Amino acid sequence: MDVARTILIRPKLVGAETTLFSETSDMLNHFSLKTYSMAKRVAVIGAGSSGLTSIKCCLDEGLEPVCFESSDDIGGLWRFKEQPEADRCSIYRSLTVNTSKEIMCFSDFPVPDHYPNFMHNSMIMQYYKLYAEHFNLLRYIHFQTTVRSVRQRPDFSDSGQWEVVTVDGDGQEETHVFDGVLVCAGHYTQPIRPLSDFPGIDIFPGTVIHSWEYKDPNPYLGKRVVVIGIGNSGGDIAVELSRTCEKTFLSTRKGAWVTGRVVGRGLPLDMIMIRRFRDLINSLMPRALLNWIGERSLNQRHDHKLYGLQPPYRILDQRIINDDLAGRIVVGDLVMKSNVKKFQGSTVVFDDGTVEEKIDAVILCTGYDYRFPFLPASLHSGSDGDLKLYRRVFPPSLERPTLAIMGLLQTKGPIMPVAELQARWATRVIAGLTNLPPAEKMDKTIERDIKPYLKRYLSPKLAALQVNYIPYLDTIAKEVGVCPNIAWLLLTDPAVGLRVYFGPCTPYQFRLSGPGHWRGARQAILTQWDRVAKPMKTRPIPETSSFSLFFWLGLGKDEVETWPSFTALAEPLMDEFKEPEEQTPPVR
């Protein structure tokens, strides 16, 4: 029976440890009473970044979240542990994010201004804890509780309900009934170990591990190590080992285009590259020209052919982020090698015929697969276990859209703002506030979305994961009703409108209006460059005063100077949010 009850609606609070939200301080102790029908219960599987924002989105839409986290803490991917644990993400001690704090933050909770622009994994954990505490999310999380199965109830076609079986730390099994399920379990839990590609590795006398098992360089002091794979993790680990090992060899099948975290004037790469106006210009220019300009720009920093890095593919197809790779190569501590052909005892033979002897260890940086064994087998299409998802969120095969997958995609930009928008959309669909199109139309959309990527990715499973960052954000934002109206902003609030269109595409843009509107969003946009500068202003230097038209438009010096030049417009967009492995197919 649908019982009416009165619930307390928590206001949308402001960011943490910052003074930028004084205008919203009057909201902090304000509560309003509303009468709703009995809240729908939603299972949230996982308490990483996607899980945390999903809990909050449930609360925003009047749903009752129950989160199941198999470990004993929040953080998911970004929680460092000394020993890897089966079926969980694992990172190395030194891992630092490669997207900046203003681009990657939650849309209504800026990263504290004194935090560095590129955060170490420990600081990302601190940010998550601030977010969870601020919005009082921890009370909804059941730690050390593993989800065993998620199945449709017999009356699913009418109720849309799910039966969820969990097991706690004591082995106690429990069955729950939920009106909706949000899967936030991550997809970097299953390391790919292509041992059959390397004949003789089974009798190699040294150690062979996957980067999933790598923690720090201490075990490799003074040793000769071969790192196989040049994705983000492969580059990071090879650079770190090169400062400790006798010699480090980085083996790659194809090479890679390498860029750093910062560009002109030392500003964060993504703050310059991820912009709406840049996307427009890039869409109008020939792709071949964009590739030529981008590659020329990177080769001016270090000649990729000279350094043994140049790949056969173009820069817009794939690239990695690494600030130190070229520097370690030029001093001779890191040696680029072709693909490994075979092992002969402790000797490694490469495709180009060269040989390296007395190798002590091999580290495979060969990517990850994903799987959700607790989901119904009917949701997995094809032999490779792909999940067919409308807008990378909803399985179109379900009669009722009450299950959604969060963050299962790859894009040239951070995952957190994407997953947050997905959660905002999914919770509104589960709450009955937004409808999905018919299944036939969803299937056609899925086919249309994957088509451009099938030529670039050999695996359809990988091709299906790819999305174009800003267009995808806008697509989901339109479903929620929060996509910024650029023309209206330029007319009514040009200071914000100019920043939204010409400036970095920061997540605050999706809190300016519509459901989930946050009163602090405008101020967050106006002061985003202040937070970029804050952690670097540790030595007082007198500033010269300036006066110009931009002052009257409300645009700061940093924003004017970072408006894109023609050359910069053609440079490639920011690479993927730093995960412990490649965000594209494993490249060796």
C-alpha positions as CSV (number, residue, x, y, z in Angstrom):
1,M,0.0,0.0,0.0
2,D,1.3,3.5,-0.9
3,V,1.5,5.2,2.4
4,A,1.9,9.0,2.5
5,R,4.5,10.3,4.9
6,T,6.2,13.6,5.7
7,I,10.0,13.7,5.1
8,L,12.6,16.3,5.8
9,I,14.2,17.7,2.7
10,R,17.8,18.6,3.1
11,P,18.9,21.7,1.3
12,K,21.6,21.7,-1.4
13,L,24.6,22.9,0.6
14,V,27.7,24.6,-0.6
15,G,31.3,23.5,-1.2
16,A,33.8,22.8,1.6
17,E,36.7,24.8,3.1
18,T,36.3,27.8,0.9
19,T,34.9,31.3,1.3
20,L,33.4,31.6,-2.1
21,F,29.9,30.6,-0.9
22,S,29.1,33.3,1.6
23,E,26.1,34.3,-0.4
24,T,24.5,30.9,0.3
25,S,25.3,30.7,4.0
26,D,21.7,31.6,4.8
27,M,20.7,28.2,3.3
28,L,22.8,26.0,5.6
29,N,20.2,25.8,8.4
30,H,17.1,26.2,6.3
31,F,14.8,23.2,6.0
32,S,11.5,22.8,4.4
33,L,8.8,20.2,5.0
34,K,7.1,18.5,2.1
35,T,4.7,15.6,1.8
36,Y,5.6,12.8,-0.5
37,S,4.5,9.3,-1.2
38,M,6.6,6.6,0.4
39,A,10.0,7.0,-1.0
40,K,11.3,4.4,-3.5
41,R,14.2,2.4,-2.3
42,V,17.3,2.4,-4.6
43,A,20.3,0.1,-4.2
44,V,23.6,1.8,-5.0
45,I,26.3,-0.8,-5.6
46,G,29.8,0.7,-4.7
47,A,30.9,3.7,-2.7
48,G,33.5,5.2,-5.0
49,S,33.0,8.5,-6.7
50,S,30.1,7.3,-8.8
51,G,28.5,5.7,-5.8
52,L,28.8,8.7,-3.6
53,T,27.2,11.1,-6.1
54,S,24.5,8.5,-6.8
55,I,23.6,8.5,-3.1
56,K,23.3,12.3,-3.1
57,C,21.3,12.3,-6.3
58,C,18.8,9.8,-4.8
59,L,18.3,12.1,-1.9
60,D,17.9,15.1,-4.1
61,E,15.0,13.4,-5.9
62,G,13.3,12.1,-2.8
63,L,14.5,8.5,-3.2
64,E,15.8,6.3,-0.3
65,P,19.3,5.1,-1.2
66,V,20.9,2.0,0.3
67,C,24.6,1.7,-0.7
68,F,26.5,-1.6,-0.5
69,E,30.3,-1.3,-0.4
70,S,32.4,-4.5,-0.3
71,S,35.4,-2.8,1.3
72,D,35.6,-1.0,4.6
73,D,35.8,2.6,3.3
74,I,34.7,4.9,0.5
75,G,36.9,5.9,-2.5
76,G,36.8,2.9,-4.8
77,L,39.6,3.3,-7.4
78,W,41.4,6.0,-5.5
79,R,41.7,4.2,-2.2
80,F,45.3,3.0,-2.0
81,K,46.0,-0.3,-0.2
82,E,49.3,-2.0,0.4
83,Q,48.0,-5.3,-1.1
84,P,45.7,-5.7,-4.1
85,E,42.4,-7.4,-3.4
86,A,40.6,-9.7,-5.9
87,D,37.8,-8.1,-7.9
88,R,38.7,-4.6,-6.7
89,C,40.5,-1.7,-8.2
90,S,44.2,-1.3,-7.2
91,I,46.5,1.7,-7.6
92,Y,50.2,2.4,-7.0
93,R,51.4,4.6,-4.2
94,S,52.5,7.5,-6.3
95,L,49.4,7.8,-8.5
96,T,48.4,11.4,-9.2
97,V,45.4,12.4,-11.2
98,N,45.9,13.8,-14.6
99,T,42.9,16.1,-14.8
100,S,42.8,19.3,-12.8
101,K,40.6,19.9,-9.8
102,E,38.3,22.5,-11.4
103,I,37.5,20.2,-14.3
104,M,37.0,17.0,-12.3
105,C,35.1,18.1,-9.2
106,F,31.5,17.5,-8.3
107,S,29.3,20.2,-9.8
108,D,28.0,21.6,-6.4
109,F,31.1,21.0,-4.3
110,P,34.4,22.6,-5.6
111,V,37.6,21.2,-4.5
112,P,39.1,23.3,-1.6
113,D,41.0,26.2,-3.2
114,H,44.3,25.4,-1.4
115,Y,44.4,21.8,-2.8
116,P,46.9,21.4,-5.7
117,N,45.5,21.5,-9.2
118,F,46.6,17.9,-9.8
119,M,45.9,15.8,-6.7
120,H,47.7,12.8,-5.3
121,N,45.4,9.8,-4.7
122,S,45.5,10.6,-0.9
123,M,44.1,14.1,-1.5
124,I,41.4,12.8,-3.8
125,M,40.4,10.6,-0.9
126,Q,40.3,13.6,1.4
127,Y,38.0,15.4,-1.1
128,Y,35.6,12.4,-1.2
129,K,35.4,12.3,2.6
130,L,34.7,16.1,2.7
131,Y,31.9,15.5,0.1
132,A,30.5,12.5,2.0
133,E,30.5,14.3,5.3
134,H,29.1,17.6,4.0
135,F,26.1,15.9,2.4
136,N,25.8,13.3,5.2
137,L,26.2,10.3,2.9
138,L,28.0,7.9,5.1
139,R,24.8,6.9,7.0
140,Y,23.4,5.3,3.8
141,I,26.5,3.0,3.2
142,H,26.7,-0.6,4.4
143,F,30.4,-1.4,4.4
144,Q,32.0,-4.9,4.0
145,T,28.8,-6.0,2.2
146,T,29.1,-7.7,-1.2
147,V,26.3,-7.9,-3.7
148,R,26.0,-11.5,-4.9
149,S,23.1,-11.1,-7.3
150,V,20.6,-8.6,-8.8
151,R,17.5,-10.2,-10.3
152,Q,14.1,-9.0,-11.5
153,R,11.2,-9.9,-9.3
154,P,8.4,-12.0,-10.8
155,D,6.2,-8.9,-11.2
156,F,9.0,-6.8,-12.7
157,S,6.9,-5.8,-15.7
158,D,4.4,-4.1,-13.4
159,S,6.6,-3.1,-10.4
160,G,10.0,-2.6,-11.9
161,Q,11.4,-4.0,-8.7
162,W,14.7,-5.9,-8.1
163,E,15.7,-8.7,-5.7
164,V,19.2,-8.0,-4.4
165,V,21.2,-10.6,-2.5
166,T,24.1,-9.4,-0.3
167,V,26.6,-11.1,2.0
168,D,28.2,-9.2,4.9
169,G,31.6,-9.5,6.4
170,D,30.4,-12.3,8.7
171,G,29.1,-14.4,5.8
172,Q,25.5,-13.5,6.6
173,E,23.3,-13.6,3.5
174,E,20.3,-11.2,3.1
175,T,17.8,-10.6,0.4
176,H,16.4,-7.1,-0.2
177,V,13.8,-5.7,-2.5
178,F,14.5,-2.4,-4.3
179,D,12.6,-0.1,-6.7
180,G,15.7,0.7,-8.5
181,V,19.4,-0.2,-8.8
182,L,22.4,2.0,-9.6
183,V,25.5,0.0,-10.5
184,C,28.7,2.0,-9.5
185,A,31.1,-0.9,-9.2
186,G,33.8,0.4,-11.5
187,H,35.5,-1.3,-14.4
188,Y,39.2,-1.6,-13.6
189,T,39.0,-4.7,-11.5
190,Q,39.9,-7.5,-14.0
191,P,43.6,-7.1,-15.2
192,I,44.4,-8.5,-18.7
193,R,47.4,-10.7,-18.7
194,P,48.2,-11.7,-22.3
195,L,50.9,-14.3,-21.4
196,S,50.3,-16.3,-24.5
197,D,51.5,-13.4,-26.6
198,F,55.0,-13.8,-25.1
199,P,56.5,-17.3,-25.8
200,G,58.9,-18.5,-23.0
201,I,57.5,-16.2,-20.3
202,D,56.3,-19.2,-18.4
203,I,59.9,-20.3,-17.8
204,F,61.2,-16.7,-17.2
205,P,63.1,-17.0,-13.9
206,G,62.3,-13.5,-12.7
207,T,59.0,-12.0,-11.4
208,V,56.1,-11.2,-13.7
209,I,53.3,-9.0,-12.4
210,H,50.5,-6.9,-13.8
211,S,50.4,-3.2,-13.0
212,W,47.3,-4.0,-10.8
213,E,49.8,-5.6,-8.4
214,Y,52.5,-2.9,-8.6
215,K,52.7,-0.6,-5.6
216,D,56.1,1.2,-5.5
217,P,59.7,0.8,-6.9
218,N,61.3,-0.5,-3.7
219,P,61.4,-4.2,-4.7
220,Y,63.2,-3.3,-7.9
221,L,66.2,-1.3,-6.5
222,G,69.2,-2.0,-8.7
223,K,67.4,-4.4,-11.0
224,R,66.8,-4.6,-14.7
225,V,63.1,-4.3,-15.5
226,V,61.0,-4.5,-18.6
227,V,57.7,-2.7,-18.6
228,I,55.3,-3.9,-21.3
229,G,52.7,-1.4,-22.5
230,I,52.8,2.4,-22.8
231,G,49.4,3.5,-21.6
232,N,49.2,6.0,-18.7
233,S,50.2,3.5,-16.1
234,G,53.0,2.0,-18.2
235,G,54.5,5.5,-18.7
236,D,54.1,6.3,-15.0
237,I,55.6,3.1,-13.7
238,A,58.5,3.1,-16.2
239,V,59.4,6.7,-15.2
240,E,59.2,5.8,-11.5
241,L,61.3,2.6,-11.9
242,S,63.9,4.5,-13.9
243,R,64.9,6.5,-10.9
244,T,65.5,3.3,-8.9
245,C,66.5,0.5,-11.2
246,E,69.8,-0.2,-12.8
247,K,68.0,0.0,-16.2
248,T,64.4,0.2,-17.2
249,F,63.1,-0.8,-20.6
250,L,59.7,0.3,-21.9
251,S,58.4,-2.1,-24.5
252,T,55.7,-0.9,-26.8
253,R,54.1,-2.4,-29.9
254,K,53.1,0.9,-31.4
255,G,54.5,3.8,-29.4
256,A,52.4,6.8,-28.2
257,W,51.9,10.5,-28.5
258,V,52.9,12.0,-25.1
259,T,51.7,15.3,-23.7
260,G,52.1,16.8,-20.2
261,R,49.6,18.0,-17.6
262,V,50.3,21.7,-18.3
263,V,50.5,23.9,-21.4
264,G,51.3,27.5,-22.1
265,R,52.1,29.6,-19.1
266,G,52.1,26.4,-17.0
267,L,48.3,26.3,-16.9
268,P,46.4,23.0,-16.6
269,L,46.0,21.3,-20.0
270,D,42.4,20.5,-19.5
271,M,41.4,24.0,-18.5
272,I,42.7,25.2,-21.8
273,M,41.6,22.3,-24.0
274,I,38.1,21.3,-22.8
275,R,36.1,24.3,-24.0
276,R,32.9,24.6,-26.0
277,F,34.3,27.1,-28.4
278,R,37.3,24.9,-29.1
279,D,34.9,22.0,-29.8
280,L,33.1,24.1,-32.3
281,I,36.3,25.2,-34.1
282,N,37.6,21.6,-34.1
283,S,34.4,20.3,-35.7
284,L,34.7,22.9,-38.5
285,M,38.4,22.1,-39.3
286,P,39.6,19.1,-41.3
287,R,40.7,16.3,-39.0
288,A,43.9,15.8,-40.9
289,L,44.8,19.5,-40.3
290,L,44.1,19.2,-36.6
291,N,46.3,16.1,-36.4
292,W,49.1,17.9,-38.2
293,I,49.0,20.9,-36.0
294,G,48.8,18.8,-32.8
295,E,51.6,16.5,-33.7
296,R,53.8,19.4,-34.8
297,S,53.2,21.1,-31.5
298,L,54.2,18.0,-29.5
299,N,57.2,17.3,-31.7
300,Q,58.5,20.8,-30.9
301,R,58.6,19.9,-27.3
302,H,60.4,16.6,-28.0
303,D,60.7,14.8,-31.3
304,H,58.7,11.6,-30.9
305,K,60.6,9.9,-33.7
306,L,64.0,10.8,-32.2
307,Y,62.9,9.6,-28.8
308,G,61.5,6.3,-30.1
309,L,57.9,7.2,-29.2
310,Q,56.2,8.0,-32.5
311,P,53.2,5.7,-33.2
312,P,51.6,4.8,-36.5
313,Y,48.3,6.3,-35.5
314,R,47.4,10.1,-35.4
315,I,47.3,12.2,-32.2
316,L,43.6,12.7,-32.1
317,D,43.1,8.9,-32.0
318,Q,45.1,8.3,-28.8
319,R,47.6,9.9,-26.5
320,I,49.0,9.5,-23.0
321,I,49.8,12.1,-20.3
322,N,53.2,12.0,-18.7
323,D,55.3,14.9,-17.6
324,D,58.7,13.1,-17.2
325,L,58.9,10.4,-19.9
326,A,61.1,12.3,-22.3
327,G,63.4,13.5,-19.5
328,R,64.1,10.0,-18.3
329,I,64.8,8.9,-21.9
330,V,67.2,11.7,-22.6
331,V,69.3,10.9,-19.5
332,G,69.5,7.2,-20.5
333,D,67.8,5.7,-17.5
334,L,64.7,4.7,-19.5
335,V,65.2,2.9,-22.8
336,M,62.4,2.6,-25.4
337,K,62.1,-0.9,-27.0
338,S,59.9,-2.5,-29.6
339,N,57.4,-5.2,-28.8
340,V,58.6,-8.3,-26.9
341,K,59.0,-11.3,-29.3
342,K,59.9,-14.0,-26.8
343,F,61.7,-14.9,-23.6
344,Q,64.8,-17.1,-23.4
345,G,65.5,-17.6,-19.7
346,S,66.3,-14.2,-18.3
347,T,67.0,-12.8,-21.8
348,V,64.3,-10.9,-23.6
349,V,64.2,-10.8,-27.4
350,F,62.4,-7.9,-29.1
351,D,60.6,-7.7,-32.5
352,D,63.4,-5.6,-34.0
353,G,66.0,-8.4,-33.2
354,T,67.6,-6.6,-30.3
355,V,68.3,-8.5,-27.1
356,E,68.4,-7.5,-23.4
357,E,70.0,-9.9,-21.0
358,K,69.8,-10.5,-17.2
359,I,66.3,-9.1,-16.9
360,D,65.1,-9.5,-13.3
361,A,61.4,-8.5,-13.6
362,V,58.6,-7.9,-16.0
363,I,55.6,-5.6,-15.4
364,L,52.6,-6.0,-17.6
365,C,50.7,-2.7,-18.2
366,T,48.3,-4.3,-20.6
367,G,44.9,-2.9,-19.5
368,Y,41.8,-4.1,-17.9
369,D,38.5,-5.8,-18.7
370,Y,35.2,-5.3,-16.8
371,R,32.5,-7.6,-15.7
372,F,29.5,-7.4,-13.4
373,P,28.9,-11.1,-12.4
374,F,26.0,-10.1,-10.1
375,L,23.8,-8.8,-13.0
376,P,21.4,-11.0,-15.0
377,A,23.1,-12.7,-17.9
378,S,20.4,-11.4,-20.2
379,L,21.8,-7.9,-19.9
380,H,25.1,-9.0,-21.4
381,S,25.1,-9.1,-25.2
382,G,27.7,-11.0,-27.3
383,S,30.5,-13.4,-26.4
384,D,32.7,-10.6,-25.0
385,G,30.2,-9.8,-22.2
386,D,29.4,-6.3,-23.5
387,L,26.6,-4.3,-21.8
388,K,24.4,-2.7,-24.4
389,L,23.4,0.6,-22.9
390,Y,21.3,3.6,-24.1
391,R,23.5,6.7,-23.7
392,R,25.9,4.4,-21.8
393,V,23.5,4.2,-18.9
394,F,20.2,2.2,-19.4
395,P,19.9,-1.3,-20.8
396,P,17.1,-0.9,-23.5
397,S,16.0,-4.6,-23.1
398,L,14.4,-4.0,-19.7
399,E,10.6,-3.5,-19.6
400,R,11.0,-1.0,-16.8
401,P,14.0,1.5,-16.7
402,T,14.8,0.9,-13.1
403,L,18.5,-0.3,-13.4
404,A,21.3,2.0,-14.6
405,I,25.1,1.6,-15.0
406,M,27.2,4.6,-13.8
407,G,30.6,5.6,-15.3
408,L,31.0,2.7,-17.7
409,L,32.6,4.7,-20.5
410,Q,35.8,6.1,-21.8
411,T,36.3,9.7,-22.8
412,K,38.9,12.5,-23.2
413,G,38.0,14.1,-20.0
414,P,37.3,13.3,-16.3
415,I,34.8,10.6,-15.4
416,M,33.4,12.2,-12.2
417,P,31.3,15.0,-13.8
418,V,30.0,12.5,-16.4
419,A,29.0,10.0,-13.7
420,E,27.4,12.7,-11.7
421,L,25.2,13.8,-14.6
422,Q,24.4,10.2,-15.3
423,A,23.2,9.7,-11.7
424,R,21.1,12.9,-11.9
425,W,19.4,11.5,-15.0
426,A,19.0,8.0,-13.7
427,T,17.5,9.0,-10.4
428,R,14.9,11.2,-12.2
429,V,14.0,8.3,-14.4
430,I,13.6,5.9,-11.5
431,A,11.6,8.6,-9.6
432,G,9.2,8.8,-12.6
433,L,10.1,12.4,-13.4
434,T,11.7,11.6,-16.8
435,N,10.8,9.0,-19.4
436,L,13.0,7.1,-21.8
437,P,12.1,6.6,-25.5
438,P,10.8,3.2,-26.8
439,A,13.3,0.3,-26.9
440,E,13.4,0.4,-30.7
441,K,14.5,4.0,-30.7
442,M,17.0,3.4,-28.0
443,D,18.6,0.5,-30.1
444,K,18.9,2.8,-33.1
445,T,20.6,5.5,-31.0
446,I,23.1,2.9,-29.6
447,E,24.0,1.8,-33.1
448,R,24.4,5.4,-34.3
449,D,26.5,6.3,-31.3
450,I,29.0,3.4,-31.7
451,K,29.4,3.7,-35.5
452,P,32.1,6.4,-35.6
453,Y,34.3,4.4,-33.2
454,L,34.2,1.0,-34.9
455,K,36.8,2.1,-37.4
456,R,39.3,3.1,-34.7
457,Y,38.8,0.3,-32.2
458,L,39.2,-3.4,-33.2
459,S,36.9,-4.5,-30.3
460,P,33.2,-3.6,-30.5
461,K,33.2,-3.8,-26.7
462,L,35.8,-1.0,-26.5
463,A,34.2,1.0,-29.3
464,A,30.9,1.0,-27.4
465,L,32.6,2.6,-24.4
466,Q,33.7,5.7,-26.3
467,V,32.0,9.1,-26.0
468,N,32.9,12.6,-27.0
469,Y,33.2,14.6,-23.7
470,I,31.4,17.9,-24.0
471,P,28.7,16.7,-26.5
472,Y,28.0,13.7,-24.2
473,L,27.7,15.9,-21.1
474,D,25.3,18.2,-23.0
475,T,23.2,15.2,-24.2
476,I,22.8,13.9,-20.6
477,A,22.3,17.4,-19.3
478,K,19.4,17.9,-21.8
479,E,17.7,14.8,-20.4
480,V,18.0,16.2,-16.9
481,G,17.0,19.7,-18.0
482,V,20.2,21.4,-16.9
483,C,22.1,22.1,-20.2
484,P,23.3,25.7,-20.1
485,N,21.5,28.0,-22.6
486,I,24.5,29.9,-24.0
487,A,22.6,32.5,-26.0
488,W,20.4,33.4,-23.0
489,L,23.4,33.6,-20.7
490,L,25.2,35.9,-23.1
491,L,22.2,38.2,-23.2
492,T,21.3,38.2,-19.5
493,D,24.6,37.5,-17.7
494,P,27.5,38.1,-20.2
495,A,30.2,37.6,-17.5
496,V,29.0,34.0,-17.0
497,G,28.0,33.4,-20.6
498,L,31.4,34.3,-21.9
499,R,33.1,32.0,-19.4
500,V,30.7,29.2,-20.2
501,Y,31.2,29.3,-23.9
502,F,34.9,30.5,-24.3
503,G,36.3,29.3,-21.0
504,P,36.9,25.8,-19.5
505,C,33.8,23.5,-19.4
506,T,33.8,23.2,-15.6
507,P,31.0,21.1,-14.0
508,Y,29.4,24.1,-12.3
509,Q,27.8,25.0,-15.7
510,F,25.3,22.2,-15.1
511,R,24.1,23.8,-11.8
512,L,23.1,27.2,-13.2
513,S,19.5,26.4,-13.7
514,G,16.9,23.5,-13.8
515,P,16.5,20.6,-11.4
516,G,19.2,20.6,-8.8
517,H,20.0,24.3,-9.4
518,W,22.8,25.5,-7.0
519,R,22.9,29.1,-6.0
520,G,26.7,28.9,-5.7
521,A,27.2,27.9,-9.3
522,R,27.6,31.4,-10.8
523,Q,30.1,32.4,-8.2
524,A,32.0,29.2,-8.6
525,I,32.4,29.9,-12.4
526,L,33.4,33.5,-11.8
527,T,36.2,32.4,-9.4
528,Q,37.4,29.2,-11.0
529,W,40.7,30.7,-12.0
530,D,41.3,32.0,-8.5
531,R,41.2,28.5,-7.2
532,V,43.6,27.4,-9.9
533,A,46.1,30.1,-8.8
534,K,45.6,29.7,-5.0
535,P,47.8,26.7,-4.3
536,M,50.7,28.2,-6.3
537,K,50.7,31.6,-4.7
538,T,53.1,30.6,-1.9
539,R,55.6,33.5,-2.5
540,P,54.2,37.1,-2.6
541,I,55.0,38.9,-5.8
542,P,53.6,42.4,-6.5
543,E,51.0,42.5,-9.3
544,T,50.7,45.2,-11.8
545,S,47.3,46.8,-12.2
546,S,45.5,46.8,-15.6
547,F,42.4,48.4,-17.0
548,S,40.6,47.3,-20.1
549,L,37.3,46.4,-21.7
550,F,37.5,42.9,-20.2
551,F,37.4,44.5,-16.7
552,W,33.9,45.8,-17.5
553,L,32.9,42.5,-18.9
554,G,33.9,40.9,-15.6
555,L,36.6,38.8,-17.2
556,G,39.9,38.2,-15.3
557,K,43.3,38.5,-16.8
558,D,43.9,34.7,-16.6
559,E,40.7,34.0,-18.6
560,V,41.4,36.6,-21.3
561,E,45.0,35.3,-21.7
562,T,43.8,31.7,-21.9
563,W,41.3,32.3,-24.7
564,P,42.4,30.0,-27.5
565,S,44.7,31.1,-30.2
566,F,44.4,29.4,-33.6
567,T,47.2,27.0,-32.9
568,A,45.9,26.1,-29.5
569,L,42.4,25.5,-30.9
570,A,43.8,22.7,-33.0
571,E,45.6,20.9,-30.3
572,P,44.0,17.7,-29.0
573,L,41.7,17.6,-26.2
574,M,42.7,16.5,-22.7
575,D,43.2,12.8,-22.2
576,E,41.2,10.5,-20.0
577,F,40.7,10.9,-16.2
578,K,43.7,9.2,-14.7
579,E,42.9,5.6,-14.1
580,P,45.5,3.1,-13.2
581,E,45.5,1.8,-16.8
582,E,44.9,2.8,-20.4
583,Q,41.5,4.3,-21.1
584,T,41.7,3.0,-24.6
585,P,42.6,-0.5,-25.9
586,P,45.9,-1.7,-24.5
587,V,48.7,-0.3,-26.6
588,R,52.0,-2.1,-26.6
